[in-house]
Amino acid sequence: MRSSPLYLEPRLEPPLRSLLAERDLLHTLTDALGSPLNLLLPEQIADNLARFRAVYRKHRLTGRIHFAHKANRSSALVRRLAATDAGLDVASLAELQHVLGAGCPPERIMATGPKNREYLWLAARTGATVHLDSRAELDALARLVRAHALPPVPVMPRLSGFRAPGTTVLTRPSRFGTDVAELDGLLDALERHRDAVETTGVAYHLDTTGVPEKAVALETCVTVLNECRRRGLNPRTIDIGGGFGVSYLADAAQWERYTSELTDAVLGRRPALTWQGHGYGLRAESGRLRGALGLYPAHRPVAAEAYLDELLSTPAPTLGRPLGTLLLENLYDLAVEPGRALADQCGATLARVLEVRQTPAGERLVRLEMNARDVGLEEHGVLMDPLPVPRPGAPATPDGSEGPDSPAGPVGVYLIGNLCLETDLITRRTVFLPRLPAPGDLLAFANTAGYLMDFSAGSALRHPVARKVAAYRQDGAWRWRLDEQYWPVDVTAGAEHRGDGHA
Ligand SMILES: *Cc1c(COP(=O)(O)O)cnc(C)c1O
């Protein structure tokens, strides 16, 4: 495997870059707390929030920016956000309890997702806003409110099935929300339940990167709010959900070259780039390429708050004016629920190298003290190289020797996990590293805070779930606490609040 390395270097902003350069600290932490280990940067999520807020200001819009909690289980991130004006989008009873316990006031909480009775109850009891998934959920909520004589609960029906100005359904079908074709029935029900619920807005969340689809949905919501007002309901907010995306890679050219070489490999025009010729959705049929690349677009020229800016600057498909202007003219608030984008650059996952060996077929395997669920790169289709963190004091070449079996230069390897399963590959692609790692080194997977570090993590084989450490800078140095020990106050210097950022 001596073809020229196809690197996919992660995009690193200064805080994450600086933390990952702390070799001694990273090794000390992993020695003490085990591998894998998740790092979180709570200050970064506050910075990301501020960037979204700047786009609101640019378009002179008001409304809440919610973090979609499901992207990460961390307490530190949620507690840091509780100290800002951010909202929290929760999708389960446990997430709701978590954000309430972190100090987030109910008026800043949006309860989304499929709900059981207990989840509905706690949302209603505390006064969180309920994203209504269906008519049935509205009826259940209204019964609960009446049975327990609760104050009216703020609700936002979630809509789906938006249609473009023609007649074709433009948005992909969704399991969630009420189809706009059934809007009349829904609005009738909201009017009927006015004693129990207060309609404060409407919402959607489209799992797509396409701006045109979202433009249709947003414009439709403006007309729906106008219709609500005509009926004497008084909603003000349009919640456009999440899906703003992240650009994971530093270099667009690396991504383009990688995907085109992957295509060539699938067509047999170059040596394989993946375990057993896996094609990430692509396959060759009699010399022709079939299928579609099922990967996250890891390099994105426009992502996160820039994507919101682009959407707000896009002309409304029917009315023609920019969507941001349309919201402003109608004095509607804009709510957003970014998960991945607010978690951008907020974390990394460390894993220890246990073993490096070569198969009879010449493939180099690097076995890590983690498994594929501890870093969901494959599951989420994110292709991004880990950064080697050599053990401090280790010789420049892995075993101190030079020779064909221990190349000091770039090398292609497969990263395998600890699950005793043939399928437990951390990633099914050949990963090119600047040199062969040695047992005891760490590999740092950057930018894993959004879904990658703990969405799927379990405890198969009784392997412990990775611990989390919140890292922050204080007095010019990196400090850390266990995630559950982190609060956004300086616990070491009297009771004084740190305010909006650590000194
Ligand atoms: C998952 C989810 C989000 C967050 O999506 P991202 O792609 O992470 O921004 C927002 N809203 C709802 C309702 C969701 O289910």
The ligand as an ORCA input file, in Angstrom:
! r2SCAN-3c Opt
* xyz 0 1
  C     -31.926     16.392     15.373
  C     -32.792     17.564     15.379
  C     -32.220     18.846     15.297
  C     -30.731     19.082     15.099
  O     -30.292     18.729     13.824
  P     -28.785     19.071     13.362
  O     -28.675     18.472     12.019
  O     -27.880     18.448     14.352
  O     -28.653     20.548     13.351
  C     -33.063     19.932     15.402
  N     -34.406     19.783     15.564
  C     -34.985     18.565     15.617
  C     -36.463     18.465     15.774
  C     -34.203     17.415     15.537
  O     -34.776     16.206     15.579
*
